[in-house]
Amino acid sequence: MIRKVLVANRGEIAIRILRACRELGLEAVAVYSEADRDALHVRYADEAYCIGPPPARESYLCIERIIEAAQKSGAQAIHPGYGFLSESAAFARACAEAGIVFVGPRPETLELMGDKVATRRVARRLGLPVLPGTDQALDDRELVAAADRIGYPVVLKAAAGGGGKGIRVARSREELAAAIPLARQEARAAFGDDSLYLERQVEQARHIEVQILADSRGHVVHLGERECSIQRRHQKLIEETPSRALTPALRRRLCRAAIRLMKAVRYIGAGTVEFLLDSQGRYYFIEVNPRLQVEHPVTEAVTGVDIVKEQLRIAAGRELRYRQGDIQPRGWALECRILAEDPLRDFAPSVGRITRLREPAGPGIRLDSGICEGTTVTPYYDSLLAKLIAWGETRGVAIVRMRRALEEYQIVGVTTNLDLHRALLDSPRFFGGQFHTRFLEEGFTPPMPDEEEYLAAALTAVLADWRRRVGSRREETVSPWKMLGRREQMVEG
């Protein structure tokens, strides 16, 4: 029986999981690096343990320290969130050896899904459409020969990849030769494995993923699809559900294919099956993400299913509460990822202290955030600060609500991509659903801010911060006894 859960993550996703634990009446434990000592997720948890210095490899990626914290706290389960150790078979196995429940798939499933070429072979065996490519990792010479055979353009991918890392597009033999060492270097740094394979590049593709829940008794349901085509260098920026690109018949085929694959690998937990859709409406399987996705809130918004709670129930050995007929999506939802990045400086990461924060609210708006005023954004981790979600009865209503929420949102102290999201939501092509995975690179130009407006905004931020600091000093110099005397005079008068 699970009574206490350790969350092996940080930021907004840690808080999201901690909240689910609280609603289920479970005690919740946070872990943190020295850089995150004052982080919001540390304050929210029932108890928290430091697991090492700021670099992730010495803290959030250190299996031994996380297991030690779980044992010290008495936690019966560990939820890895996404990123970090969420797809690590070694971590899942270490949890099992320590007698701790890993909230996610079995280690052998993670090993299979972690090998993208092996997963391609499984999908092909089941009859799912798979992009032309290689079903094994190749050396440099073999990659060039395979690309010549498949035809350009091609996509280089890390065999142990995920999260958009270790991917390069090559449109000629020369580009491929230059891309191979870069892709290997990125794959080695991100996954400790520089194995690469090839797929044919789909031009003007739409990225569609199907959300799956599966319990240990073999029951599998889908929660519909999400579209994640608004991307920058294979990193998602805006997600929505449902997708305008799918007809009802195509949606049924995609969802059935996803369930067939997950049943074949005896999947347990929450996961997504990823597809590419070409301009002719043909779909191709690309991979499985065996974890909670960043964009899961849009699915929760339209289905009413709390995916994190279901993960915890499944991990406790309980049966799914839903059958497929129970899942009746309603309305439309979008998510914008709010990042500490500067779109005008090639999306360079921004670090600093958040001096002012005004968060949006109102009908149909949800904000999953890991920041507050005073939070210091460091260079050690992912730049994701928060996720803004808007729901509406129709896509148009959801977009209008998202626009309004983005206008309300204000973060001072670090540069963010809020202006980019505002511009994207104002784009006629986005509103009309006429976009693809390279829309940002090929079909959209971020607006340049007016120099005077930029200067005025900077001066306003400086003035607001000065007033806040001076005001707090003035309040500290006023004697509370004097204030009490003034109140008494007012009452007597």
Sequence and secondary structure as in RCSB ss.txt:
>XXXX:A:sequence
MIRKVLVANRGEIAIRILRACRELGLEAVAVYSEADRDALHVRYADEAYCIGPPPARESYLCIERIIEAAQKSGA
QAIHPGYGFLSESAAFARACAEAGIVFVGPRPETLELMGDKVATRRVARRLGLPVLPGTDQALDDRELVAAADRI
GYPVVLKAAAGGGGKGIRVARSREELAAAIPLARQEARAAFGDDSLYLERQVEQARHIEVQILADSRGHVVHLGE
RECSIQRRHQKLIEETPSRALTPALRRRLCRAAIRLMKAVRYIGAGTVEFLLDSQGRYYFIEVNPRLQVEHPVTE
AVTGVDIVKEQLRIAAGRELRYRQGDIQPRGWALECRILAEDPLRDFAPSVGRITRLREPAGPGIRLDSGICEGT
TVTPYYDSLLAKLIAWGETRGVAIVRMRRALEEYQIVGVTTNLDLHRALLDSPRFFGGQFHTRFLEEGFTPPMPD
EEEYLAAALTAVLADWRRRVGSRREETVSPWKMLGRREQMVEG
>XXXX:A:secstr
   EEEE   HHHHHHHHHHHHHTT EEEEEE GGGTT HHHHHSSEEEE SSSSGGGTTT HHHHHHHHHHHT 
SEEE  SSTTTT HHHHHHHHHTT EESSS HHHHHHHH HHHHHHHHHHTT  B SB SS B HHHHHHHHHHH
 SSEEEEETT  TTTT EEESSHHHHHHHHHHHHHHHHHHHS   EEEEE  TT EEEEEEEEE TTS EEEEEE
EEEEEEETTEEEEEEES TT  HHHHHHHHHHHHHHHHHTT  EEEEEEEEE TTS EEEEEEE S  TTHHHHH
HHH   HHHHHHHHHTT   S  GGG    SEEEEEEEESEEGGGTTEE  EE  EEE   STTEEEEE   TT 
EE SSS  EEEEEEEEESSHHHHHHHHHHHHHH EEESS  SHHHHHHHHH HHHHTT   TTHHHHT       
HHHHHHHHHHHHHHHHHHHHHHHHHHHS HHHHHHHHHHHHH 
